[in-house]
Amino acid sequence: MMIVWRNSSRLHVEPELAGQATTWYLFDSSKGVKPFIFQQRKAPLLTMMDSEKDENVFMQRRFMYGAEARGAVGYALWFLAARAIA
């Protein structure tokens, strides 16, 4: 008996990992609990320095933007994730 797994998963290419041509990852994200947990401790806060009254805008015509956030990542059900090197 032969089992065919064709079209049983969805391909997602992550640009940060694209340089590893022989390495691939498989995650089962169909369950209620995912392989990884993300805890957001502080929501992202965007800070803008784009007012004409800001010194860097007035002197250098430079607009500055920044963001601050806090969070943590951990393992949940580790057996729902796999890495293979060809």
HELIX and SHEET records of a PDB file:
HELIX    1   1 PRO A   15  LEU A   17  5                                   3    
HELIX    2   2 GLU A   55  GLN A   60  1                                   6    
HELIX    3   3 TRP A   78  LEU A   80  5                                   3    
SHEET    1   A 2 THR A  23  PHE A  27  0                                        
SHEET    2   A 2 ALA A  81  ILE A  85 -1                                        
SHEET    1   B 2 PHE A  36  MET A  49  0                                        
SHEET    2   B 2 MET A  64  TYR A  75 -1                                        
END                                                                             
